[in-house]
Amino acid sequence: MPTKAFGWGVESASDTVHPIHFERRDLRPNDVAIKISHCGICHSDLHFAHDDWGMSHYPMIPGHEIVGVVTDVGPDVRSYAKGDRVAVGCLVDSCQKCEYCKGGQETFCVEGSTFTYGVPDRHGELTQGGYSDHIVVREEFVCKVPDSLDMAQAAPLMCAGITTYSPLKRWGVKDGDKVAVAGLGGLGHMAVKIAAAMGADVTVLTTSPEKADAALKVGASDVLVSTDEEAMQAAARRFDLIIDTIPVAHEVDPYATLLRPNGTMVIVGALEQLPSFSGFNLIFGNRAIAGSAIGGLPETQEMLDFCAEHGIVPEIEVIKGDEIGEAWETLGKGDIPHRFVIDVEGSAKE
């Protein structure tokens, strides 16, 4: 039988976040039931809630940075048991048969992967996310949270962590590499921490000089203010790799000129139309502009283990459920150098 659930969400694109009672499905044979302790707030939660990308379904319980404890498992589940500390990220299902799923890249499933919330799943039911007291998820889309990671701090790793770890790993960041991170929000500060742990010399690119102290605090060795034309010119051809976490449309050319020959700029934040840029900057430097989505499930588990091994955790601000609306307002005004995390277990259920 379905179970009664409580969460915080919206019922239309113009709605404000509020408490919602709804139902979770009964356990399927390969399902894991999880009591949620914390859920991070991602900037994409606002986009989905407001239907900025034209793909949202309502009512909607957002949240794809989920951590909690297993309360029950289906009869076919082999990897998890009651009491396990676990996490769920941006995906909850895929075909598991195509070349991408078999290769650990479920994001690119040929039949289409299923987002954690706001979309119909493969059975026709609307997915609901982690701003809620519990969730039921297919076993293959659950990760183990290492014992050394605090649960509240582990939550944002399921999106901000993997979104930045994946390109840093793919482009082979190593000791001595010069890496720049554009933007110092929820994604950007994690990119700095992970790149530094990989041995890179990390510079933060920002339009906000007042973020310099925060950048140095999380592991950057330098800060470059991108509105300072003289400083930008002096930094030309400095970096092997740029991780661009800026969440809104912005000019690419000023950043591309900072790449060394054969360097790459990887866009992970902006999901909207970018202004045109000069082919000259790319061709006469063998430079590349690339994109990177979240990693697959094996890489997500690898990221969690890497962060545990190196003591990497996000900067967080823990809030209660009745403070979600205020957090959304803050995020809507621009990036902040930490992640809001909802104390789901400690919030009033009303």
Secondary structure, DSSP 8 states (H G I E B T S, - for coil): --EEEEEEEBSSTT---EEEEEEE----TTEEEEEEEEEE--HHHHHHHTTTTS---SSB-----EEEEEEEE-TT--S--TT-EEEE-SEEE--S-SHHHHTT-GGG-TT--EESSSSB-TTS-B---SSBSEEEEEGGG-EE--TTS-HHHHGGGGTHHHHHHHHHHHTT--TT-EEEEE--SHHHHHHHHHHHHTT-EEEEEES-GGGHHHHHHTT-SEEEETT-HHHHHHTTT-EEEEEE---S---SHHHHTTEEEEEEEEE-S--S------HHHHHTTT-EEEE-----HHHHHHHHHHHHHHT----EEEE-GGGHHHHHHHHHT---SSEEEEESTTS---
